[in-house]
Structures are given as structure tokens and as C-alpha cells.
Amino acid sequence: MEIILDVTDLHIEFHDHDQPEVAVEDFDLMLGEGEIVGIVGESGSGKSMSALAIAGLLNRKSLTKSGRIMFDGTDLLTCDRKKLRSYQGDEISIIFQEPMTSLNPVKRIGWQVEESLYIHHREISKEDRRKRAVEMLGSVGLADAENVYYMYPHELSGGMRQRVMIAAAMIGNPKILIADEPTTALDVTVQAQIVELLKKINRERNTSIIFISHDLSLVSQLCQRVIVMQHGNIVESGRCSDIFSRPRHLYTKRLIAAIPRIDLGDDKDRR
């Protein structure tokens, strides 16, 4: 398996207060082509910070970053802004937890889906951008994509808006898709649909996916490998089948024990 992303010793530190606050410490990740890796942990564990650093979205003056994030022969932590922007939204895309805060409320859906093409592929004509946007909206499971293209975000349901976000992230056919808690705001049925859509994208496009979540049951359905984070540190990592069947770290054991289970009892008890 070809390694397309190599993160080594990533360290993120905030300087908002008198004492520095470490958000991520010694984070390592090797992502293979077509691989799906989950990063799990409670709020504040550093999983989203790690993802934002990979996406090049941590640029506050009050923080420092060190380590290496190697992609396409380039260190994304140290490269210039022009080089970084050439990757953002085209080679590396990200979708977030709440699409209503990510989508522009005064722009039509079609404009927002094809925006990445306008930025990175100016050679594509306006009509071809529209056609590709409509096709992408259809490919993520939105019925009547032609009509959805002209709608505004508030006219869609939460699940439909998340599909729009996925369409916008995938229209440039990126090598890496970062999904940062993409199902948290959705009900269980829609969560399952989004997970199946991510599986479809991975299967049909060979897109590598980094799936950030606190929901281990979703991670077990989608991911091949999992990284468990606590207080900014990786406490355990490995294949999902191994981690879920034989967790070693106490924190991982607690997370797995917290997965909701429905115990219906035996047949005799149900009569």
C-alpha cells in the first residue's frame, strides 16, 4: 500500500494564557492510499486539532506547531501559503460536524459545490462546472439534483446539507477526505446513510479517509485502523478488529464499554 500522508511528531501548543497549553503531543499517522483511518476520543482529546493541522486550517498567531506533515513530497507545516492553498479543497478536503455553519446561507447550493473547481480549475467552463456539480449532487444520493443545485441551505434537511458538504468536498476528486465528526448532528438512520456514502466514495474513488469521531460504533463499521487519543496523546492504535476485541489501554477499554448495547435477553424472557 502506497503511503500518501505521513505525519510525524506533530505538536500543537496554544499561548492564549500565561502558561502554554499543549493540545496535541507527538501525534503520528501514516495513511495509505485508499485506506480509512479513524481517530477517536472524548472532547478535548486533540483529534480535531490534529485533523485541522493536516488540512492546513490552524493559522492562529497564538499557537505554535512543530513536527512534519508530509504530502506529495511537501511538508504542509512549513510550505508557503500559496503551495498549501493549491492542496486545500482539491487534493485534501474536509467536511465538518455542522453543515449549517459551514455552508453560506446566502449562496445557492450549486455555487458552493462548484466553488472548489472555480478556485483550482479555472480552465473548466461555467457550464461544465454546473454539469459536474449536478452530477456530484446526484452521486451523493440527493434526488432531483438539478433542483437542489438552485436551492439555499435552509431549504434542505440536516442530512441533505451534509450530503451537499460531501459533494463540495469531493468535486475535485481529492486524494484525502477528512471527515470531522460528520454524523454527530444527525439522527441514527441518517448517520448510517452517511457512513454508507463514505464507504461508497472510498470504494469507487479509492479516496483515503480520516474519520474523526467519538462514536466507536461508527468507527468500527467504517474504518480499517483506529487511533485512540486522550489529552492530546495517542494512547493506542492498530487495526479496528484488534483494538475492539483486545483493547490494551484502560481509556480504550472505557470507551468500548460505553458503546450502547441492546440486551433483549433470551427467547424465554421475551415471551
Summary of the structure (lengths in Angstrom):
residues: 271
radius of gyration: 19.6
end to end distance: 51.5
largest distance: 68.0
contacts: 846
relative contact order: 0.16
helix: 40%
strand: 25%
